[in-house]
Amino acid sequence: MRDMEGRVAIVTGGAGGIGSATARRLVERGVRVVVADRDEAGARRVADEIQAACGEAEGMFVDVTDEASVNALVDAAVARFSRLDIMFNNAGVFGDGARNFLDDPPEEYFRVVSINQHGVFYGMRAAARHMRQAGTGGVIINTASIYAFIADRNQLPYHASKAAVVAMTKAAALDLARYNIRVVAVAPGMVNTGLVDNWRQDERVWNTIQRAHMRRRMAEPDEIARVVAFLASDDARFINGHAICVDDGALSFKR
Ligand SMILES: NC(=O)c1ccc[n+]([C@@H]2O[C@H](COP(=O)([O-])OP(=O)(O)OC[C@H]3O[C@@H](n4cnc5c(N)ncnc54)[C@H](O)[C@@H]3O)[C@@H](O)[C@H]2O)c1
């Protein structure tokens, strides 16, 4: 299905699990994709794989904590593909989860917030400024988490950053509606990516994570990517200002 033929997307965190799966899904639907990550070699690898499968993609460096870097990414994407229709602000990290926030240095809070929250803010600004100037409208999709809505132990910075992503999604959707730019968020449950590597070796923790979902398994990255591609498409044209949970009901039952 090449229903988005000719459109151009930027995917941040594109070297990672959800980002790379989404880049592939978008390409399959006809989108030309800039795969962007602070892991530049990883981003180029994903783009090379897409090109080898006859898709159009380019790997680029971005550090989403740096507004100048995000602005340069949008400029480079537009220079390469002549337009920008879809911005997927997806780069993110977990906190290390080792300590209560009382015992963590404040730097840990600032580290997580600067990537997960400020990165989304810079990404929305850079993309929307371009879309406003081009007069083309567009779609911005931000990666939140079910942990925007519920708490787990020792993850205060992560919860704060993802709740901010949901709030910014609503506020930006309202402010950008006049430019025909939709802003939505995807809020995954746990997903089988490098982000959960810390817990793979501990069988008890790993099983607990699986059981957090109604069908007792976490998502594969492509199960999130499919929803992101849907949100980017015209089929989702009346979805705006919401965070869509993709969590196999994790938020809907008591464990
Ligand atoms: N895996 C999960 O269980 C899960 C659940 C809910 C939400 N999420 C969110 O999904 C998003 C993608 O994570 P993932 O699971 O694919 O993990 P991942 O670690 O596979 O991918 C994250 C990517 O973000 C990149 N990144 C980190 N900091 C960056 C920066 N400053 N600038 C540019 N790139 C940077 C990393 O290099 C990595 O490639 C994150 O926002 C994460 O919070 C993940």
The ligand as an SDF file (V2000), in Angstrom:
LIG
                    3D

 44 48  0  0  0  0  0  0  0  0999 V2000
   10.8930    0.2020   24.5930 N   0  0  0  0  0  0  0  0  0  0  0  0
    9.8860    0.4960   25.3770 C   0  0  0  0  0  0  0  0  0  0  0  0
    9.4430   -0.3410   26.2000 O   0  0  0  0  0  0  0  0  0  0  0  0
    9.2050    1.8440   25.2890 C   0  0  0  0  0  0  0  0  0  0  0  0
    7.9540    2.0140   25.9080 C   0  0  0  0  0  0  0  0  0  0  0  0
    7.3250    3.2550   25.8210 C   0  0  0  0  0  0  0  0  0  0  0  0
    7.9260    4.2930   25.1540 C   0  0  0  0  0  0  0  0  0  0  0  0
    9.1500    4.0990   24.5720 N   0  0  0  0  0  0  0  0  0  0  0  0
    9.7580    5.2430   23.8800 C   0  0  0  0  0  0  0  0  0  0  0  0
   10.0130    4.9010   22.5370 O   0  0  0  0  0  0  0  0  0  0  0  0
   11.0360    5.7380   22.0200 C   0  0  0  0  0  0  0  0  0  0  0  0
   12.0150    4.9010   21.2140 C   0  0  0  0  0  0  0  0  0  0  0  0
   12.6580    4.0070   22.0800 O   0  0  0  0  0  0  0  0  0  0  0  0
   13.0470    2.4860   21.6970 P   0  0  0  0  0  0  0  0  0  0  0  0
   12.2660    1.6140   22.5960 O   0  0  0  0  0  0  0  0  0  0  0  0
   12.9950    2.3120   20.2330 O   0  0  0  0  0  0  0  0  0  0  0  0
   14.5370    2.4550   22.2630 O   0  0  0  0  0  0  0  0  0  0  0  0
   15.9540    2.4050   21.5080 P   0  0  0  0  0  0  0  0  0  0  0  0
   16.9680    2.5740   22.5780 O   0  0  0  0  0  0  0  0  0  0  0  0
   16.0140    1.2080   20.6390 O   0  0  0  0  0  0  0  0  0  0  0  0
   15.9070    3.7090   20.5740 O   0  0  0  0  0  0  0  0  0  0  0  0
   16.0750    5.0020   21.0770 C   0  0  0  0  0  0  0  0  0  0  0  0
   16.9730    5.7600   20.1130 C   0  0  0  0  0  0  0  0  0  0  0  0
   17.0430    7.1300   20.5240 O   0  0  0  0  0  0  0  0  0  0  0  0
   18.3710    7.5660   20.2680 C   0  0  0  0  0  0  0  0  0  0  0  0
   18.6840    8.7310   21.0850 N   0  0  0  0  0  0  0  0  0  0  0  0
   18.8270    8.7970   22.4330 C   0  0  0  0  0  0  0  0  0  0  0  0
   19.1730   10.0470   22.7880 N   0  0  0  0  0  0  0  0  0  0  0  0
   19.2430   10.7860   21.6560 C   0  0  0  0  0  0  0  0  0  0  0  0
   19.5650   12.1420   21.3790 C   0  0  0  0  0  0  0  0  0  0  0  0
   19.9170   12.9970   22.3610 N   0  0  0  0  0  0  0  0  0  0  0  0
   19.5100   12.5740   20.1090 N   0  0  0  0  0  0  0  0  0  0  0  0
   19.1870   11.7180   19.1070 C   0  0  0  0  0  0  0  0  0  0  0  0
   18.8990   10.4150   19.2950 N   0  0  0  0  0  0  0  0  0  0  0  0
   18.9350    9.9620   20.5700 C   0  0  0  0  0  0  0  0  0  0  0  0
   19.2450    6.3630   20.6290 C   0  0  0  0  0  0  0  0  0  0  0  0
   20.5490    6.4580   20.0400 O   0  0  0  0  0  0  0  0  0  0  0  0
   18.4110    5.2170   20.0930 C   0  0  0  0  0  0  0  0  0  0  0  0
   18.7880    4.8760   18.7660 O   0  0  0  0  0  0  0  0  0  0  0  0
   11.6240    6.4590   23.2360 C   0  0  0  0  0  0  0  0  0  0  0  0
   11.1140    7.7810   23.2750 O   0  0  0  0  0  0  0  0  0  0  0  0
   11.1100    5.6660   24.4030 C   0  0  0  0  0  0  0  0  0  0  0  0
   10.9900    6.4440   25.5700 O   0  0  0  0  0  0  0  0  0  0  0  0
    9.7870    2.8980   24.5970 C   0  0  0  0  0  0  0  0  0  0  0  0
  1  2  1  0
  2  3  2  0
  2  4  1  0
  4  5  1  0
  4 44  2  0
  5  6  2  0
  6  7  1  0
  7  8  2  0
  8  9  1  0
  8 44  1  0
  9 10  1  0
  9 42  1  0
 10 11  1  0
 11 12  1  0
 11 40  1  0
 12 13  1  0
 13 14  1  0
 14 15  2  0
 14 16  1  0
 14 17  1  0
 17 18  1  0
 18 19  2  0
 18 20  1  0
 18 21  1  0
 21 22  1  0
 22 23  1  0
 23 24  1  0
 23 38  1  0
 24 25  1  0
 25 26  1  0
 25 36  1  0
 26 27  1  0
 26 35  1  0
 27 28  2  0
 28 29  1  0
 29 30  1  0
 29 35  2  0
 30 31  1  0
 30 32  2  0
 32 33  1  0
 33 34  2  0
 34 35  1  0
 36 37  1  0
 36 38  1  0
 38 39  1  0
 40 41  1  0
 40 42  1  0
 42 43  1  0
M  CHG  2   8   1  16  -1
M  END
$$$$
